Amino acid sequence: MMNTDHPCRKECMKILEEYGTPAHVIAHCEAVADTALRLGRALDDMGYRKPDGKTLDLGLIEAAGLLHDIARTHERHWDVAADMLCEKGLIKEAEIIRTHMHYPRFSDVSDINETDLVCLGDRLVIEDKYAGVEKRIEYIINKEMKKGRSVPREKLDSVKGEISRFTKALEEILGRDLEDICR
């Protein structure tokens, strides 16, 4: 059951459109939200509870996923988006969005939270399609090369290792491949 403390999909779409978010970015946001929600629902279906005994807030996952790149056409889009959402009173969404580009470390699987799932969703999607970790890393490298920038190999290896660690642990507790859940 979705929490009503967060804007629903229709309200998020209205916010994205009012802000002038490009259609291709909106499609990406929808894919990230859908991927994160599939994972959240899979955890919910198996009875997962956070350490405080609460279930994952699927409404927060959906809203943060839908709004995470609302300001992607701006420099430091994560801060621009978070500041704008704070002004709208969407504090929890803003917290997730502010960290989504530089999420340092996913939680242990015994402590999975909404931020983990939104950030993972963003790291598994290319534009508007689920792609998985390998293809996403390759996409980032190519995108940066086209811009004439290089990505330090050790940073990419670290990010890839962190995502792989988390996804393997998640697959273990879910008993299924993420690809089966997310595609």
ZAGU-20286 format. One line per 8 residues: their letters; for each residue x, y, z of N, C-alpha, C, O. Coordinates in pm, whole numbers. Each point is the difference from the previous one (the first is absolute). Last residue first. Example, Ala and Ser with C-alpha at 12.3 -4.5 7.8 and 13.67 -1.06 7.14 Angstrom:
BEGIN
sa	1285,-225,708,82,119,6,-77,109,73,51,111,17  -22,-683,-24,-89,119,0,90,120,0,104,-2,66;
# end
This chain:
BEGIN
rcideldr	1297,-621,-1535,-31,10,-144,-149,-10,-26,-43,6,-115  250,-50,563,-2,136,-55,-37,11,-147,-40,108,-44  85,-527,306,-93,88,72,-21,131,-76,-111,51,-8  425,-372,-147,-133,-62,-4,-106,91,64,-115,1,-43  568,130,68,-48,12,-138,-141,-59,-13,-85,56,-70  326,-103,472,-63,131,-14,-57,18,-140,-104,64,-18  140,-553,232,86,98,-66,-74,132,-10,-121,2,-23  3,-345,424,-22,22,-143,102,98,-54,54,81,75;
glieelak	-130,-193,396,-3,-130,-64,-25,8,-150,-42,-99,-61  93,440,435,-122,-12,-79,-14,-137,-66,-110,-42,-36  498,154,290,-115,0,91,-132,-13,-75,-98,-53,54  498,64,-311,5,-112,95,-122,-1,91,-61,-105,21  130,465,-318,-45,-121,-71,-4,-120,92,-88,-86,-10  271,481,184,-144,15,-20,-58,-122,-72,-106,-50,39  569,75,12,-61,-22,130,-153,8,-10,-72,-78,63  319,184,-447,14,-143,32,-65,-34,133,-67,-103,13;
tfrsiegk	82,556,-143,-95,-76,-82,9,-149,28,-102,-69,4  409,361,216,-137,21,46,-100,-85,-80,-90,-61,57  545,56,-187,-13,-55,136,-145,7,45,-55,-98,49  161,308,-456,0,-146,-11,-18,-67,135,-76,-96,13  130,564,-28,-131,-38,-56,-10,-152,-8,-104,-57,34  516,226,104,-102,29,100,-138,-41,-49,-78,-60,75  441,26,-375,12,-98,108,-107,18,106,-56,-97,50  88,415,-398,-49,-128,-52,5,-108,109,-94,-79,13;
vsdlkerp	281,495,91,-145,12,-15,-60,-133,-45,-100,-47,55  568,68,-34,-56,10,133,-153,6,-5,-68,-70,75  308,81,-477,10,-132,59,-62,-2,140,-65,-97,39  96,511,-257,-99,-86,-64,1,-140,60,-105,-58,25  434,355,123,-132,45,46,-109,-89,-60,-92,-42,71  534,-29,-212,-18,-46,138,-135,43,57,-60,-72,80  188,220,-517,-30,-143,4,-26,-50,142,-91,-80,23  1,588,-196,106,-79,61,-41,-146,18,-104,-30,60;
vsrgkkme	-75,342,-449,-46,-40,132,109,-85,61,40,-101,-59  -44,513,-334,27,-139,36,-53,-25,140,-10,90,83  -132,266,-505,45,-19,137,30,-148,22,-62,-88,-61  -140,312,-333,143,29,9,56,-14,140,108,52,30  -557,-152,-206,14,136,52,147,40,13,31,111,43  -145,-546,-179,-58,89,-101,11,146,41,8,89,-84  120,-420,394,99,9,-109,-51,94,-110,78,77,-56  -368,-181,411,106,91,43,105,18,-108,53,110,-19;
kniiyeir	-396,-421,-59,-59,133,10,107,104,38,6,108,-57  111,-568,52,-18,54,-135,-55,142,2,41,84,-80  -3,-311,495,133,20,-59,-13,66,-138,68,99,-29  -465,-230,241,61,116,67,136,32,-61,30,116,-27  -247,-507,-122,-72,119,-47,64,127,61,21,98,-71  126,-515,227,49,23,-136,-60,128,-58,69,78,-65  -237,-224,473,138,50,18,60,32,-137,64,104,-17  -487,-306,13,-9,137,54,140,60,17,21,116,-34;
kevgaykd	-65,-569,-98,-34,91,-110,-7,145,48,37,91,-74  41,-425,405,108,2,-101,-27,102,-110,86,83,-31  -426,-160,373,121,69,45,105,14,-109,51,109,-24  -576,-144,-114,91,-75,86,129,77,23,26,101,-64  -452,22,-183,117,-48,-74,90,-90,83,73,-82,-57  -604,336,-11,85,-75,91,116,-56,-82,-22,-57,-107  -221,501,-70,-5,-146,0,94,-59,107,109,51,25  -169,422,-197,-131,-45,48,-14,-152,5,-111,-54,-6;
eivlrdgl	578,298,38,-110,79,-55,-133,-56,52,-31,21,117  336,-330,49,58,90,-100,-117,65,-71,-85,-67,-59  151,-201,565,-79,47,-114,84,88,-91,75,86,47  57,-267,385,-33,-117,-82,-72,37,-130,-25,-86,-84  154,389,445,125,-61,-47,-23,-125,-86,95,-60,-50  -455,303,259,67,94,-90,128,-61,-58,40,36,-110  -277,-284,434,-80,13,-122,67,91,-101,3,-31,-120  187,3,547,27,-119,-79,-77,5,-131,55,-31,-106;
cvldteni	-139,373,409,136,13,-55,36,-123,-84,63,14,-105  -474,-25,331,-4,104,-103,137,14,-65,10,9,-122  -39,-307,484,-74,-50,-116,-10,103,-111,10,-35,-118  205,144,535,71,-109,-67,-71,-38,-130,64,-16,-104  -280,320,389,110,62,-76,80,-105,-75,36,21,-116  -377,-164,414,-54,58,-123,109,63,-87,-5,-10,-122  170,-374,452,-93,112,15,-40,54,-137,47,-47,-104  200,-406,398,-34,65,-128,-102,111,25,-93,-15,78;
dsvdsfrp	360,-310,221,-37,138,29,-34,78,-127,28,120,-9  138,-571,30,-90,-5,116,-55,138,33,-85,15,88  407,-85,-437,-133,-49,-37,-96,-12,118,-121,-6,-20  503,380,6,3,-144,15,-142,-50,-30,-96,72,25  204,387,-255,-14,-59,133,26,-149,-5,2,-62,-106  235,402,-243,-131,-59,25,-1,-65,137,104,-42,51  208,461,-203,1,-142,32,-143,-46,27,-72,59,80  185,392,-253,131,-61,26,-1,-152,20,91,-69,-45;
yhmhtrii	-369,436,-259,-34,-90,110,123,-85,31,40,-83,-81  -138,473,-234,125,-30,71,-26,-88,121,59,19,106  -408,130,-402,115,-1,-93,129,-46,67,91,-49,-67  -515,98,313,-6,-107,-101,120,-5,-93,33,-108,-49  -170,408,445,110,-95,9,12,-94,-120,98,-74,-11  -442,414,59,126,70,24,119,-97,-1,111,39,-36  -558,-206,7,46,60,-125,134,70,18,84,-4,-90  -303,-177,469,44,-107,-90,62,60,-126,106,-43,-44;
eaekilgk	-296,344,346,117,-64,61,55,-109,-91,122,-11,-18  -528,226,-104,117,86,-21,127,-63,57,107,10,-60  -523,-218,141,38,-16,-141,128,78,-28,91,-50,-67  -277,110,488,57,-135,-13,44,-28,-143,106,-59,-22  -325,476,110,130,-10,66,64,-138,-18,118,-9,-32  -497,326,-170,31,-141,-27,141,-32,51,92,-27,-77  -328,466,61,-29,-80,118,27,-148,-18,-39,-81,85  123,465,-386,-134,-57,-16,-39,-87,120,-110,-55,4;
eclmdaav	543,247,-30,-94,114,-2,-144,-48,-13,-92,68,48  432,-386,-87,-11,45,140,-98,116,11,-80,7,93  192,-159,-521,-96,-89,66,-15,34,149,-108,-16,56  426,255,-314,-135,29,-50,-104,-86,71,-108,48,35  563,-130,58,-41,131,54,-143,33,-42,-79,49,81  271,-440,-262,-27,-14,144,-46,132,61,-94,1,79  231,0,-533,-125,-74,19,-36,-10,148,-114,24,38  528,169,-147,-108,86,-52,-135,-67,26,-93,63,49;
dwhrehtr	476,-315,50,-22,106,98,-114,93,-43,-83,40,82  208,-383,-378,-48,-62,123,-27,105,107,-99,-11,72  301,126,-492,-145,-18,-8,-60,-59,127,-115,27,33  559,188,-204,-33,-46,136,-151,-20,14,-64,47,94  108,197,-513,119,-47,69,-41,-32,143,-87,66,57  -299,-105,-420,78,97,76,129,-62,55,7,-121,23  -359,-115,-260,61,91,-96,84,108,69,64,81,-67  -327,-412,310,120,-57,-62,68,93,-101,119,-17,-28;
aidhllga	-512,25,372,83,115,-40,127,-44,-73,101,69,5  -421,-391,153,-86,108,-46,81,118,-55,-44,67,-93  149,-538,273,74,77,-102,-82,117,-55,23,42,-113  -197,-329,468,144,7,28,79,82,-102,101,60,37  -597,-190,23,48,137,5,152,15,5,51,112,1  -291,-541,-12,-58,82,-107,61,140,-6,12,57,-108  116,-351,460,46,-52,-130,-51,85,-115,75,31,-93  -228,68,525,141,37,-13,56,-49,-134,78,71,-65;
aeilgldl	-523,-195,168,12,145,-18,145,43,-19,30,79,-89  -119,-540,180,-55,41,-128,21,150,-24,47,39,-107  83,-215,524,84,-56,-107,-50,49,-136,79,45,-83  -340,61,455,123,79,-2,92,-47,-112,58,81,-71  -444,-331,146,-37,132,-51,120,93,-9,13,76,-96  31,-504,297,-6,-9,-146,-40,133,-64,42,29,-112  196,-180,573,-100,98,-39,-2,7,-153,77,74,-62  60,-505,394,52,106,-86,-114,92,-42,-113,-46,-21;
tkgdpkry	39,-196,481,22,-41,-139,61,117,-76,0,114,46  76,-187,494,-89,54,-102,31,-59,-137,112,-46,-26  137,-28,444,-121,-81,-11,-97,47,-106,-100,-67,-26  557,226,140,-101,58,90,-134,-74,-7,-97,40,65  469,-165,-350,33,-25,141,-101,59,100,-15,-52,110  -182,-66,-584,118,76,38,28,-26,147,-87,-51,71  -164,-312,-383,-24,112,91,133,69,29,103,-66,14  -344,-329,-381,113,80,49,-49,115,88,-97,68,-33;
gmddlarg	-148,-440,-218,-14,34,142,114,82,57,15,7,122  -114,-161,-587,66,-104,79,0,31,150,58,-73,80  -252,375,-395,-67,-129,-18,65,-111,82,-68,-94,43  273,524,-59,-125,5,76,-72,-135,-4,-48,-49,102  425,108,-373,40,-9,141,-124,-4,89,-7,-78,95  -69,147,-546,54,-136,18,43,-21,145,-25,-105,59  -111,536,-186,-114,-92,9,45,-144,21,-62,-75,74  392,404,-147,-69,23,128,-116,-94,20,-20,-52,110;
lrlatdav	242,45,-524,86,-55,105,-66,15,137,0,-92,81  -217,286,-445,-2,-147,-15,83,-66,109,-40,-100,58  49,571,-82,-127,-52,55,-8,-152,-12,-47,-68,91  414,292,-288,10,7,146,-126,-56,66,8,-69,102  -11,104,-571,101,-98,43,9,-4,152,-1,-108,59  -276,437,-249,-58,-134,-19,97,-109,45,-42,-98,63  192,548,-58,-105,-21,101,-57,-141,-10,-19,-68,102  323,195,-433,69,-13,129,-103,-28,110,19,-90,82;
aechaivh	-186,182,-509,67,-131,1,71,-24,133,-2,-111,53  -200,533,-125,-103,-104,12,64,-139,8,-43,-84,79  323,450,-162,-48,3,138,-107,-107,23,-3,-63,106  160,126,-547,104,-60,85,-48,-7,145,15,-103,65  -291,328,-365,-3,-145,-28,105,-73,83,-26,-110,50  26,577,-29,-117,-53,69,-10,-151,-22,-29,-75,94  353,299,-333,40,-8,141,-116,-55,83,20,-80,91  -93,167,-545,89,-115,12,50,-17,144,28,-112,43;
aptgyeel	-308,488,-148,-72,-127,-9,92,-121,17,-37,-96,67  168,574,162,-16,-57,-135,-63,-140,3,17,-75,96  -116,463,271,93,-112,-18,-23,-60,-139,-114,-30,-36  -106,416,279,55,2,-136,104,-108,-25,86,15,-86  -390,103,474,140,42,8,65,9,-138,104,64,-16  -545,-226,61,2,141,40,142,55,4,25,116,-33  -82,-579,-45,-43,80,-116,3,149,31,44,80,-82  52,-382,433,103,-10,-105,-34,88,-120,85,71,-52;
ikmcekrc	-409,-111,393,116,77,49,110,1,-107,58,105,-28  -429,-378,-55,-39,142,-11,118,89,44,28,101,-65  18,-560,123,5,33,-144,-35,147,-22,59,66,-85  -105,-235,518,142,12,-36,15,38,-147,84,83,-36  -516,-177,194,48,128,55,147,22,-34,40,113,-31  -229,-526,-90,-63,107,-78,49,138,48,29,87,-82  109,-468,327,62,5,-133,-55,117,-83,75,74,-62  -124,7,577,-22,-120,-81,66,21,-137,51,108,-29;
phdtnmm	117,128,499,-82,20,-120,-12,-131,-78,97,-76,-10  -45,42,537,83,38,-114,-89,24,-122,-109,-56,-9  -44,-114,429,76,118,41,84,57,-114,63,104,15  -346,-515,2,-55,120,-64,69,128,45,-45,109,-32  198,-652,-37,-16,104,101,-50,126,-69,53,37,-105  -136,-557,-71,80,121,-13,-34,99,112,-115,11,43  96,-569,-58,-84,118,0,88,125,0,96,8,77;
# end
